[in-house]
Amino acid sequence: MRHRADPQAAPDREAALQQYRRRAWLYDLELALFEPLRRRAVARLALRSGDTVLDLGCGTGLSLPLLRAGVGANGLVVGIEQSPEMIARARERVQAAGWRNVRLHQAPVESAPPLPAADAVLLHFTHDVLQQPEAVARIAAALRPGARVVASGLKWAPAARWPLNGFVAIGAWHSLTAWSGLDAPWTLLAGRLGSCEIEPALGGAAYLARWRVAAGGA
Ligand SMILES: C[S@@+](CC[C@H](N)C(=O)[O-])C[C@H]1O[C@@H](n2cnc3c(N)ncnc32)[C@H](O)[C@@H]1O
């Protein structure tokens, strides 16, 4: 049997479903420390009224209020999430706010129905999605010319800041199943979309990667 923290480990759907079945009830509290990074990530999407934005691996919907505010009543927010327990919380959020233009689908990104054409895509703390070639291919296929894509989350800190990697390892143990790609989580997506701008965060233990698709498409 492969050790769970094997640096080559690919995403494991069953393990991920179990992980979030256990965490869903406490998740919003656990993420509190990272909320400034979420706000920064959504700001980098430069949302405009009427945009369609995809929130992939949307979890309990913590990004939904910011995304809905960005696209307004005339835009569309689509959340895709594979964990039934996590998306149930997102659904409660949507219902409580009374948003009619926020749609949620329970499915893995890599095998969900085709994604709608998007002006913006958010992948916040969704390392397992970023390490799935099929998911990344679908994301690239959904992008409209000029679309903005932001991926953010944990990464291994540079060698000079090695003590931070204890913190990254604990976070990773709770949050992801693919230990591959933690040195540069954006690599597969960059293979499809081209080079991106990287902003380091949390002393190098987190990152924010962003792309703008050329006017001619991805
Ligand atoms: C750390 S949480 C992040 C949730 C949310 N993006 C946020 O910012 O709070 C990772 C989420 O990705 C979901 N996930 C992991 N792999 C997925 C996949 N292949 N397709 C859809 N959702 C996935 C998990 O179920 C979990 O809810």
The ligand as an SDF file (V2000), in Angstrom:
LIG
                    3D

 27 29  0  0  0  0  0  0  0  0999 V2000
   -9.6960   22.7370    0.8260 C   0  0  0  0  0  0  0  0  0  0  0  0
  -11.3190   22.6070    0.1590 S   0  0  0  0  0  0  0  0  0  0  0  0
  -11.5260   24.1940   -0.6280 C   0  0  0  0  0  0  0  0  0  0  0  0
  -12.9720   24.5900   -0.7330 C   0  0  0  0  0  0  0  0  0  0  0  0
  -13.2120   25.9750   -1.3070 C   0  0  0  0  0  0  0  0  0  0  0  0
  -12.6130   26.1310   -2.6150 N   0  0  0  0  0  0  0  0  0  0  0  0
  -12.7170   27.0400   -0.3890 C   0  0  0  0  0  0  0  0  0  0  0  0
  -12.0390   27.9440   -0.8650 O   0  0  0  0  0  0  0  0  0  0  0  0
  -13.0210   27.0480    0.7920 O   0  0  0  0  0  0  0  0  0  0  0  0
  -11.0850   21.5500   -1.2540 C   0  0  0  0  0  0  0  0  0  0  0  0
  -12.4070   21.1570   -1.8700 C   0  0  0  0  0  0  0  0  0  0  0  0
  -12.1890   20.5740   -3.1510 O   0  0  0  0  0  0  0  0  0  0  0  0
  -13.0780   19.4860   -3.2980 C   0  0  0  0  0  0  0  0  0  0  0  0
  -12.5420   18.6020   -4.3320 N   0  0  0  0  0  0  0  0  0  0  0  0
  -11.3940   17.8870   -4.2770 C   0  0  0  0  0  0  0  0  0  0  0  0
  -11.2040   17.2440   -5.4390 N   0  0  0  0  0  0  0  0  0  0  0  0
  -12.2570   17.5670   -6.2350 C   0  0  0  0  0  0  0  0  0  0  0  0
  -12.6140   17.2140   -7.5720 C   0  0  0  0  0  0  0  0  0  0  0  0
  -11.8490   16.4220   -8.3000 N   0  0  0  0  0  0  0  0  0  0  0  0
  -13.7550   17.7250   -8.0750 N   0  0  0  0  0  0  0  0  0  0  0  0
  -14.5460   18.5460   -7.3220 C   0  0  0  0  0  0  0  0  0  0  0  0
  -14.2590   18.9000   -6.0510 N   0  0  0  0  0  0  0  0  0  0  0  0
  -13.1100   18.4260   -5.5260 C   0  0  0  0  0  0  0  0  0  0  0  0
  -13.1320   18.8660   -1.9110 C   0  0  0  0  0  0  0  0  0  0  0  0
  -14.2470   18.0380   -1.7410 O   0  0  0  0  0  0  0  0  0  0  0  0
  -13.1620   20.1220   -1.0470 C   0  0  0  0  0  0  0  0  0  0  0  0
  -14.4540   20.5580   -0.7990 O   0  0  0  0  0  0  0  0  0  0  0  0
  1  2  1  0
  2  3  1  0
  2 10  1  0
  3  4  1  0
  4  5  1  0
  5  6  1  0
  5  7  1  0
  7  8  2  0
  7  9  1  0
 10 11  1  0
 11 12  1  0
 11 26  1  0
 12 13  1  0
 13 14  1  0
 13 24  1  0
 14 15  1  0
 14 23  1  0
 15 16  2  0
 16 17  1  0
 17 18  1  0
 17 23  2  0
 18 19  1  0
 18 20  2  0
 20 21  1  0
 21 22  2  0
 22 23  1  0
 24 25  1  0
 24 26  1  0
 26 27  1  0
M  CHG  2   2   1   9  -1
M  END
$$$$
